[in-house]
Amino acid sequence: MGGLLKLAHAIDGLNEWVGRSVKWLVLLVTLISTGNALVRYVFGISSNAGLEIQWYLFGALFLLAAGYALKHNAHVRIDFIYGRLSRRAQAAIDVFGVLLFLLPFTVLIIWFSWPMFMLAWQSGEMSPDAGGLLRWPVKLLIPAGFVLLALQGVAELIKNAAVLLAQDVEASA
């Protein structure tokens, strides 16, 4: 179990790094959005590329930070029931949820989004809007974000299995 816990902590570290890095996209999206609004209202000029980069970065923020959110238990759950349970009961529910819902869902999304990305990349797909951006970078964010989420799901599964097996999760880091 010690080796698996080290793997879980390595995944935790990856998603922690990605999450802390991606948070800077909030500032970047805000600056781009402000710049787009100022240019549009002051000079009467609008840019599809400027609007699309906002959307792409906003999507990147949410997709790439999903694993970070799972690591920090920031996803929605029914806390008024879950919070009253013992740590072992919570771990059992989390193992069940990861195995039955999270991992199958993330694998399906990765499975179906990868060909969509590859087609966009190989064809050099562009936005249909005048002055729009390439589409493959934003389509790559979908499988990338769900890979990070699936990896974090595996880490949570390992840590919760350790709780169920009465292993010290923190000491194995």
Backbone bond lengths (Angstrom), bond angles and torsions (degrees), N, CA, C in turn:
res aa  C-N    CA-C-N  psi(-1)  N-CA   C-N-CA  omega(-1)  CA-C   N-CA-C  phi
1 M - - - 1.457 - - 1.523 110.69 -
2 G 1.341 116.43 -27.18 1.466 119.91 -178.74 1.510 112.86 -61.02
3 G 1.340 117.01 -40.77 1.460 120.72 178.54 1.520 111.78 -65.77
4 L 1.325 116.01 -39.79 1.471 119.77 177.89 1.522 111.54 -66.24
5 L 1.326 115.81 -38.18 1.465 119.02 177.65 1.529 111.05 -66.18
6 K 1.322 117.32 -35.26 1.469 119.69 175.53 1.525 110.36 -65.00
7 L 1.337 116.59 -39.95 1.466 120.60 175.38 1.526 110.02 -61.01
8 A 1.331 116.90 -45.13 1.470 121.07 179.69 1.523 110.67 -59.99
9 H 1.310 116.97 -41.79 1.465 120.08 -179.72 1.529 111.52 -70.40
10 A 1.340 117.41 -31.65 1.474 120.45 174.79 1.529 110.12 -66.25
11 I 1.327 116.68 -41.86 1.470 120.48 176.63 1.524 110.02 -63.95
12 D 1.331 116.34 -42.56 1.471 120.62 175.34 1.524 110.36 -54.61
13 G 1.338 115.89 -45.09 1.464 120.53 -179.63 1.521 112.16 -63.20
14 L 1.331 116.65 -41.38 1.469 120.72 177.88 1.520 110.86 -60.84
15 N 1.332 116.66 -50.85 1.464 119.47 -178.44 1.520 112.49 -68.64
16 E 1.317 117.03 -30.14 1.464 119.97 175.03 1.528 109.63 -64.72
17 W 1.330 116.53 -45.14 1.470 121.02 179.27 1.530 110.77 -63.67
18 V 1.336 116.71 -46.29 1.472 120.06 179.65 1.527 109.87 -61.94
19 G 1.313 116.91 -46.56 1.468 120.56 -178.70 1.518 112.99 -61.51
20 R 1.318 116.41 -43.24 1.469 119.90 179.04 1.526 111.55 -69.04
21 S 1.325 117.08 -31.13 1.469 120.71 177.89 1.517 111.32 -74.05
22 V 1.319 115.77 -43.74 1.462 121.55 -175.32 1.528 111.95 -68.76
23 K 1.314 117.10 -24.63 1.468 118.12 -178.62 1.529 111.95 -60.67
24 W 1.337 116.53 -23.40 1.463 119.83 177.76 1.533 111.53 -69.06
25 L 1.319 116.70 -16.77 1.466 119.25 175.94 1.526 111.53 -64.40
26 V 1.324 117.18 -26.65 1.470 120.09 177.27 1.528 109.48 -59.68
27 L 1.321 116.42 -46.71 1.460 120.55 178.56 1.527 110.63 -64.39
28 L 1.319 116.90 -44.88 1.459 120.87 -179.32 1.527 111.57 -62.15
29 V 1.331 117.22 -45.50 1.471 120.90 178.28 1.523 110.37 -62.12
30 T 1.321 116.96 -40.19 1.466 121.10 179.04 1.527 110.80 -63.35
31 L 1.323 116.82 -44.70 1.466 120.37 179.36 1.532 111.46 -65.05
32 I 1.330 116.93 -43.59 1.461 120.39 178.82 1.521 110.49 -64.33
33 S 1.314 116.83 -43.31 1.465 121.10 179.03 1.525 111.12 -61.65
34 T 1.324 115.92 -44.18 1.467 120.64 177.95 1.522 110.95 -63.25
35 G 1.332 115.65 -44.70 1.467 119.77 178.35 1.519 111.94 -61.76
36 N 1.335 116.75 -43.01 1.470 120.22 177.72 1.529 111.32 -60.74
37 A 1.317 116.57 -43.67 1.468 120.45 -179.42 1.533 110.93 -65.92
38 L 1.322 116.77 -44.05 1.468 119.59 179.68 1.528 111.71 -62.34
39 V 1.321 116.55 -46.03 1.466 120.30 -179.70 1.528 110.36 -63.27
40 R 1.334 116.61 -40.17 1.462 120.54 -179.44 1.529 111.23 -66.53
41 Y 1.335 118.19 -44.97 1.466 120.27 -175.38 1.523 113.12 -83.62
42 V 1.317 117.99 -31.84 1.460 120.50 -178.59 1.528 111.49 -83.01
43 F 1.339 116.05 -44.04 1.459 119.60 -174.53 1.527 113.67 -108.61
44 G 1.320 117.01 -7.11 1.463 120.35 -179.68 1.520 113.19 70.12
45 I 1.321 116.80 24.26 1.466 121.66 -178.81 1.523 108.34 -111.20
46 S 1.319 115.15 136.32 1.457 119.63 177.27 1.521 109.00 -126.89
47 S 1.316 116.09 149.69 1.457 121.25 -177.89 1.524 110.02 -131.04
48 N 1.338 116.00 121.72 1.464 119.30 175.27 1.521 110.71 -63.48
49 A 1.323 116.72 -37.96 1.465 120.17 178.96 1.531 110.25 -61.92
50 G 1.323 117.11 -40.76 1.462 120.71 178.56 1.514 112.22 -63.45
51 L 1.323 116.34 -40.22 1.465 119.80 177.79 1.524 111.12 -69.80
52 E 1.322 115.81 -41.71 1.463 118.75 -178.52 1.528 112.18 -67.04
53 I 1.308 118.20 -37.18 1.471 118.91 179.44 1.527 110.11 -65.26
54 Q 1.330 117.26 -33.54 1.465 120.46 173.77 1.523 109.95 -59.14
55 W 1.321 116.44 -49.28 1.465 121.08 -178.13 1.522 110.76 -63.83
56 Y 1.339 116.71 -42.21 1.461 120.78 -179.63 1.526 110.35 -61.88
57 L 1.318 116.90 -46.52 1.460 120.61 -178.16 1.524 111.61 -68.31
58 F 1.325 116.66 -36.58 1.454 121.10 177.12 1.531 109.36 -63.97
59 G 1.335 116.58 -43.06 1.463 120.89 175.71 1.518 111.59 -62.63
60 A 1.335 116.59 -41.99 1.461 121.04 178.63 1.524 110.62 -60.10
61 L 1.307 116.27 -41.96 1.458 121.41 -179.98 1.525 110.87 -56.52
62 F 1.315 116.82 -49.72 1.460 119.88 -176.39 1.520 112.73 -75.73
63 L 1.315 117.54 -40.57 1.459 119.46 -178.47 1.527 112.10 -68.89
64 L 1.312 116.91 -45.97 1.457 119.56 -176.03 1.524 112.97 -76.27
65 A 1.319 117.95 -20.43 1.467 120.76 -179.37 1.527 113.20 -94.40
66 A 1.327 118.20 2.07 1.468 120.16 -178.27 1.533 111.29 -63.68
67 G 1.316 117.64 -41.07 1.467 120.32 177.62 1.517 111.69 -65.39
68 Y 1.316 116.26 -39.44 1.466 122.18 176.72 1.537 109.79 -61.05
69 A 1.332 115.87 -43.38 1.463 119.75 179.12 1.530 111.05 -63.76
70 L 1.325 116.87 -40.76 1.464 119.73 177.81 1.523 110.48 -64.09
71 K 1.304 117.08 -42.21 1.478 121.27 178.59 1.530 110.91 -57.74
72 H 1.320 116.09 -37.98 1.470 120.82 -177.61 1.525 112.89 -95.86
73 N 1.330 115.75 13.92 1.465 121.23 175.79 1.528 112.22 56.71
74 A 1.328 115.82 40.36 1.466 120.56 -175.86 1.522 113.24 -98.10
75 H 1.334 117.59 2.90 1.462 119.80 178.26 1.524 109.65 -82.76
76 V 1.309 115.63 159.94 1.461 121.69 -177.02 1.526 109.83 -70.12
77 R 1.304 115.67 137.04 1.456 121.94 173.13 1.520 107.85 -152.49
78 I 1.304 116.79 170.22 1.460 121.31 -178.37 1.526 107.69 -89.05
79 D 1.332 115.39 82.60 1.465 121.07 -172.98 1.528 114.33 -67.16
80 F 1.315 118.56 -27.33 1.459 118.00 -176.49 1.534 110.95 -68.76
81 I 1.313 117.92 -20.21 1.471 120.99 173.63 1.528 109.42 -96.85
82 Y 1.310 115.78 -52.70 1.463 122.97 -175.03 1.532 111.32 -58.12
83 G 1.321 116.95 -42.03 1.461 121.82 -177.39 1.515 114.15 -65.39
84 R 1.312 117.68 -20.21 1.467 121.22 -179.36 1.526 112.83 -89.57
85 L 1.315 116.22 -5.77 1.461 120.28 -177.30 1.526 111.22 -87.60
86 S 1.335 115.08 160.61 1.465 120.08 175.64 1.523 109.07 -68.39
87 R 1.335 116.00 162.58 1.474 120.35 179.72 1.528 110.81 -60.64
88 R 1.334 117.33 -37.61 1.466 120.61 178.39 1.531 111.12 -66.58
89 A 1.306 117.97 -40.60 1.473 120.61 178.20 1.532 110.07 -65.97
90 Q 1.322 116.81 -39.98 1.458 120.39 175.92 1.528 110.72 -61.71
91 A 1.321 116.19 -42.71 1.467 120.72 179.23 1.524 110.41 -62.48
92 A 1.322 117.58 -40.88 1.467 120.93 179.04 1.529 110.83 -63.36
93 I 1.317 116.43 -42.97 1.469 120.42 177.53 1.523 110.41 -63.28
94 D 1.313 116.84 -42.33 1.467 120.79 179.93 1.526 111.62 -65.27
95 V 1.324 117.80 -41.35 1.467 120.75 176.93 1.522 109.49 -60.71
96 F 1.308 116.46 -47.23 1.467 121.72 178.38 1.531 110.64 -58.55
97 G 1.321 117.19 -47.21 1.463 121.32 -178.80 1.516 113.24 -64.40
98 V 1.332 116.75 -41.40 1.464 120.35 179.70 1.520 110.19 -65.90
99 L 1.336 116.80 -46.72 1.466 120.47 -176.88 1.523 113.19 -70.21
100 L 1.323 116.67 -39.06 1.467 119.81 -174.36 1.522 113.62 -88.86
101 F 1.309 117.41 -29.98 1.464 119.76 -174.13 1.525 113.71 -118.65
102 L 1.331 117.10 -59.04 1.467 120.24 -171.57 1.521 113.09 -61.88
103 L 1.326 118.10 -56.03 1.462 119.47 -175.99 1.528 113.20 -64.93
104 P 1.336 119.87 -45.47 1.468 117.62 176.92 1.536 112.67 -60.82
105 F 1.324 117.05 -39.77 1.465 120.37 179.78 1.521 111.42 -65.01
106 T 1.333 117.19 -45.34 1.467 119.48 -179.20 1.523 111.07 -65.98
107 V 1.328 117.45 -39.29 1.472 120.06 177.79 1.524 110.28 -62.45
108 L 1.323 117.78 -42.12 1.473 120.29 178.13 1.527 111.66 -62.17
109 I 1.311 116.59 -44.57 1.466 119.75 -179.83 1.530 110.22 -63.49
110 I 1.320 117.36 -43.97 1.464 120.65 178.47 1.530 109.53 -62.00
111 W 1.321 116.42 -46.07 1.460 122.64 -178.45 1.527 111.74 -58.22
112 F 1.322 117.14 -44.12 1.464 120.47 -177.05 1.525 113.65 -84.81
113 S 1.318 118.20 -24.83 1.462 119.35 -177.53 1.528 112.88 -86.53
114 W 1.325 117.82 -25.12 1.465 119.55 -178.51 1.530 111.94 -62.38
115 P 1.336 120.50 -48.34 1.464 119.30 177.83 1.539 112.67 -61.79
116 M 1.319 116.78 -34.31 1.461 120.85 177.40 1.532 110.30 -62.71
117 F 1.337 116.26 -43.45 1.461 120.36 176.02 1.521 110.68 -63.29
118 M 1.333 117.29 -48.09 1.467 121.32 -176.82 1.528 111.20 -59.86
119 L 1.306 117.26 -41.57 1.464 120.99 178.72 1.531 110.39 -63.54
120 A 1.319 116.64 -43.63 1.469 120.59 179.20 1.531 110.62 -65.05
121 W 1.313 117.21 -38.89 1.463 121.77 -179.72 1.520 111.34 -68.61
122 Q 1.329 116.07 -48.09 1.460 120.55 -178.06 1.526 112.25 -65.69
123 S 1.320 116.68 -34.18 1.463 119.76 -178.10 1.525 112.42 -89.11
124 G 1.335 117.13 -10.05 1.464 120.04 -176.10 1.521 111.13 65.99
125 E 1.340 116.09 36.31 1.464 121.85 -175.99 1.528 111.49 -51.89
126 M 1.302 114.97 132.09 1.459 122.08 178.33 1.522 109.37 -114.83
127 S 1.290 115.91 159.49 1.452 121.34 173.02 1.527 108.36 -61.60
128 P 1.321 118.27 142.41 1.464 119.78 178.11 1.534 112.96 -73.33
129 D 1.330 116.76 -11.63 1.464 120.35 -179.46 1.528 110.25 -80.55
130 A 1.310 116.05 143.80 1.470 121.05 178.65 1.527 109.57 -57.85
131 G 1.333 115.82 130.39 1.462 120.02 -179.83 1.507 113.90 74.29
132 G 1.333 116.75 12.91 1.462 120.79 -178.53 1.520 112.26 -74.57
133 L 1.305 115.41 174.69 1.467 122.70 -174.36 1.528 111.96 -100.65
134 L 1.323 114.32 168.10 1.461 120.76 170.85 1.520 108.91 -59.54
135 R 1.313 116.92 145.39 1.462 120.47 -179.04 1.522 113.78 -95.12
136 W 1.363 118.63 -22.97 1.463 118.08 -174.12 1.522 113.51 -62.99
137 P 1.342 120.76 -34.38 1.474 116.99 -179.80 1.529 112.86 -62.04
138 V 1.314 117.04 -39.85 1.459 118.63 -179.24 1.527 110.55 -73.88
139 K 1.333 116.70 -30.96 1.461 119.03 177.26 1.526 111.69 -72.40
140 L 1.321 117.98 -26.33 1.461 121.91 175.14 1.531 111.12 -69.02
141 L 1.320 116.44 -29.03 1.463 120.11 179.85 1.523 112.54 -61.14
142 I 1.322 117.36 -30.05 1.470 120.16 -176.99 1.527 110.72 -65.53
143 P 1.349 119.34 -59.20 1.467 116.17 178.56 1.535 112.87 -64.86
144 A 1.323 118.16 -34.31 1.464 120.40 179.77 1.531 110.67 -62.05
145 G 1.317 116.64 -46.97 1.464 120.49 179.63 1.520 112.26 -63.06
146 F 1.329 116.10 -40.05 1.461 118.99 -178.94 1.531 111.98 -75.86
147 V 1.332 118.36 -26.21 1.471 120.03 172.13 1.528 109.18 -65.24
148 L 1.328 116.73 -44.96 1.467 119.86 177.66 1.529 111.42 -61.42
149 L 1.331 116.38 -40.65 1.464 120.28 178.63 1.527 110.74 -66.41
150 A 1.331 117.28 -42.78 1.468 120.61 178.50 1.527 110.91 -63.46
151 L 1.334 116.39 -43.34 1.469 119.27 177.57 1.523 111.01 -58.90
152 Q 1.338 116.11 -43.85 1.464 118.75 179.26 1.523 110.29 -66.18
153 G 1.322 117.18 -33.57 1.462 120.45 174.63 1.519 111.18 -60.71
154 V 1.331 116.94 -41.88 1.463 121.37 176.70 1.531 109.88 -62.85
155 A 1.320 116.97 -43.20 1.475 120.27 178.72 1.524 110.75 -61.63
156 E 1.326 116.81 -43.63 1.467 120.25 179.03 1.523 110.72 -65.46
157 L 1.321 116.83 -37.60 1.456 121.52 177.49 1.531 110.27 -60.80
158 I 1.325 116.55 -46.56 1.470 121.36 179.41 1.524 110.58 -62.17
159 K 1.330 116.70 -47.19 1.473 119.62 -177.95 1.529 111.58 -64.75
160 N 1.331 116.66 -38.93 1.467 119.46 179.15 1.524 111.70 -72.45
161 A 1.327 117.28 -34.27 1.471 119.74 174.53 1.523 109.52 -63.32
162 A 1.330 117.20 -39.09 1.463 120.99 177.38 1.525 110.83 -61.95
163 V 1.322 117.10 -39.61 1.468 119.93 177.09 1.524 109.83 -63.04
164 L 1.333 115.98 -43.47 1.465 119.38 -179.85 1.532 111.84 -66.04
165 L 1.313 116.35 -31.11 1.470 120.60 178.46 1.520 112.02 -91.46
166 A 1.349 116.68 9.74 1.471 124.28 177.79 1.525 111.87 59.65
167 Q 1.329 117.20 40.05 1.464 122.76 174.65 1.516 108.50 -93.39
168 D 1.319 116.82 152.26 1.459 121.22 177.00 1.524 108.00 -85.73
169 V 1.329 116.71 104.00 1.458 122.91 -175.53 1.519 110.99 -64.89
170 E 1.318 118.33 -41.75 1.461 121.63 -175.73 1.523 112.36 -74.29
171 A 1.311 117.96 -34.84 1.465 120.84 -176.90 1.517 111.80 -69.32
172 S 1.338 117.80 -23.03 1.460 121.86 -177.67 1.515 112.83 -85.62
173 A 1.308 117.56 1.28 1.470 120.71 -176.18 1.501 111.58 -69.53
